[in-house]
């Protein structure tokens, strides 16, 4: 089904232009958009945990400029970051933002929603992502205020999507046609990818993390690996991960391999009777030590899977 959203907004380019002068000066160190194809840009976040030095810009955001409007793929960690994105859009095009998409619930991708909603921009997500935002994001916002400070998070609120989907669909907005790809519970409930047909650029959202250890807390690893195979089969020109380095589709095999080796390593450590405290040391995936946040996120991944094994054992009759 193709849904035509272009020209549905009650405001014009002038509203976006008039909103942007209130933007604070772009903070030093905050990345600027990089062009991947005609009308397609990525703002690449730091492969780090959110901290004052990186202004919380730790997830990637996409900008798609069509004949009549602009689509944003993810909205950032704060209202301030969303305003920076809008300022970037203003430098690239006078066309209005006609759609914003939340690819998943991670706080680095959804806390710019309020800024976009205030401008009348529709915000689209899967219904499960919408539910997770409602369940978790108030707690996440408190944590980000502590990590980044009140000034960086000023004006940031929990704002849920204004439109939800339940399955894969195609959308034409701003003169660009995109495919929204959903494969069930993968990296998290509600994770979606966005494929821009004209350029062949695929925004992988939470399903793709490259050169940065992925977080499996909410994942169904089996379905996630199957989704990666489906994404690779699309034959995209380039893939923009939710976190990490823009890459060729062939590199999805590296992410898939980590997701294959991780449960095996945890299972081996569990069978060797390693304690939870010992599990991360007992379950290395050595080939990925060079990926960002290995020490912290891999440890957490091991602990998550270990606890699942323990729960399954305790619940076995």
N, C-alpha and C positions, 0 to 999 in steps of 0.2 A: 504494500500500500504506500502511495506517495502522498505526503501531506504538504500542502503549499502554505508556507508561513509568510512569505514575502509580502510586505505592505500591510501587515496586520497591525503594526504598532501605531499608537496614537501620537507619536512624536516624530519629529524629523531630525535631520542631521544637526540643525541648529541647536537642539536641546543638548545633544552630546557636546557640542562645541561650547555652549554656555556653561555646562556643568564642570568642564575641565579647568577653568581658571582657578577654581578653589582648591585644586590639587596642590599639595605641598610639593616643594621641589623634589625631583627624583633623587632618591638617596644614593649616595656613592656606593658602588659595589653591587647595586641591583642590576641584573642583566637586561640588555636590550634585545628586541626581537631579531632573530636571524632568519633570513629568507631561505626557504627550502625549495620553493617552486613559485611560479607566478601566482600572486595572491595568497600564498601560504607561508606562515611564519611560526616560529616557535620561540618562546621565552624559556630558557633552560635554567631550572633551579639548581642550587648547590646540592651535591651529593653528601649531605650532612644532616644532622638533626637541626631542627629549628632553633636559632640562637640570635641574639641581638646583632652579631656581626654579619649574618646573612639576611637579616630582616624577615626571617621566616620564609624566605623564598626558596623552598626545598622541593617543590613539585614543578613539573613542566606545564606550560599553558600554550594553547594554540590560538592563532588568529587566522581566519579564513575570510578573505575579502572577495565578495562577489560583485556582480554587475550593479546591484542595487543596495547591498547591505553587507554587514559583517557578522560572522559567527565566532563566538569565543568558545574554545574547548577548555573547560575548567576555569575557575574564577579566583583562585589564590587563597592565601592564608589569612587575609585580613581585608577590611574595607580599604585600607591604605594601598595594599597591593592591587586591588581591583581598580582604584583610581589611577594607579600607575599604568595598568594595562590600557585603560581608556585613553590616557595621555599618549601612549604608544600608538594606539589606533588612530588618534587624531593626527599624529605625525605622518601616518601611512596613507590615510584616506579620510575624506570628508563624509563618507557614507555612514549611516547610523548602524549601531549594533542592533541586530534584529533577533538574535537568539544566543543564549548561553547554555552550555551543557555541563552537567556534573557527571563525570565518568564513573565516579565511585565516592564513597563517604569520607575518605581520608581528609582530615582537617586542612591539609595543604591545598585542597582542591575545591572547597565549598564555602569558605568564609567571606568570599567577595560577593556572595549572592545578594546581600542586602543592598549594596551599591547598585547592582544591575536592576534589582526589582524597583528601586526608587526612581529609575529612569523608564520604567515600564517595559523592561526587556523580559520576555518569557524565559524561564529557566527550566530546562528539561532534564529529567533523570529517570532511571528505572524506579519502579515503585518500592523495591526493597532498599535502594539507596535512600529514597525519601524517608522510609521508616527508620533507617539507621540514623539519619541526621536528627530526626525527632527524638530518638532514644539516647543518643550519645553526645551530641554536639555541645550541649550546655556544659557538660563536664570537660569536654575538650577545650572549650573556650576559656574556662577557668585556668586550665593548664597552660594554654598559650599566653594568657595574661601574665602568669608567673614567669614563663620562659622568655618572653619578648619584651615585657613591660607594658604599662598602661598606654604610653604614648603611641607605640607601634600598633596597638590593638584598638586605639580609640575609634569609636563609631562602629565597631564590629559587633554584629548580633547573629544569632542563630536564625537563619531564614531558609525555609524549606523550598524545594522546587515548586513552580507554579503549574507544571504539567508533567505527568508521569506516563511511562510506557510499560508494557508487560512483556514484550517480545521484540525481536529484531524488526526494524522498519526502515523506510527510506523517507527522507525529508528534503524538500527544496525550500531554501530560505536565503534571501539576499542574492538570489541568482546562482547559488551553488547547490548542487545535489550531493547529499551525503547519505551514507548507509550507517545506521546505528546497529551494531552487532552485539547480540546477547547470547550467551551459551549456558545459561543457568548459573548456579553458584560455582564460581571459579576462584579467583583471588579473594573474593568476598561476595556476599549476596548483593546482587544488583550491579555488579561490574559490567560496564559496556565499553566497546571500542567504537571509534568514529573513523570511517573511511571516506576520504574526499575523492570522488570519482574523477574529476578533471585532472588532478595532479598525481593521483595514485599514492598520496601520502596517507598513511594509517596512523591514527592516534590511539595507542594501545591502552591508555588509562592505567588502572590498577593491575591489569593483566600482564603488563610488560614493565619490567625493571631491568635496566641494562648497566653493567659495571657497578651495580649497587645491589646488595643482598635484598631479595624480596621479603616481605613480611607475610607469614602464612597463618597468622592468628585466626582469621575468619575463613580460611581457604578450604575448599574441597580439592585436594591436590590432584586427584585422578581427573576430575572434570577440567581443572585448570590446564593440565598437560594436553588434554584433548583439544581444548580451545586454542592452545598455542599451535597445534598442528593445523587447525582450521585457519588461523590467522596467517600462517606461513603459506598456505595453499592459495591465498588470495593473489599472491604475486605483487604485493605493493612495491612501489618504487623505493620508498623509505619508510621506516617505522619510527614514530616518536613515542618513546616510553613515557609512562606517567612519571617515572623517576629515572634519572640517568641519561645515558648518551644516545643521541639519534643514531640509528643503525640500519644495516641492510636486513631484510627478512631472514637471511641465513643464520644470523646471530641468535634468533629465537631458540635454536638448538642448544645454545649454551645455557639459557635460562631453564629450558626443559630438563637439561642434564642435572642442574642443581636440584630441581624438584624431584628428580628420580633418586639422586644419591642421598638427599637429606633423610627421608624416611628409612632408608636402608641403614644409614649410620646410627640413627636413633634406635632402631630395632636391635641392632647389634649391641649397643651400649646397654639397653634394657635387659637383654638376655644374659649379658655378662654381669648383671646385678649391680651396675653402677647406680649410685644414688642420684637424686635430682640435682644435688649440688655438684656432683661429678660429671653429669651427663654431657655438658657442653665440651668439656675437655676430652671425654671419652668418645664423642661423636663428631670429629672434625670432618669437613669436606675441603680437604687441603687445596684443591685446585682453585678454590674461590677465595682464598685468603687475600688476594689482591683486590677484590671487589670492595667498594666503599661500605663502611659500617659492618664489616664482617664480625668484628669482636662483639658488637652489641646486638645486632639483629640476628645473626646466626645463633648466638647463645639463646636469645629469646625464642627463636624458632625451635631449637632443640628442646627447650623446656616445655613449650606448648605441645609438641608431639609426644614427648615423654609422658606428660600428664594425661593425654588421650589414651595412650597405651595402658597406663595405670588404671584409668577409669574403666576401660573395656575389660581389664582383668578382674577388677572388683565387681563388675556387673555380670560377669559370666557365671551362670548357674553351676 
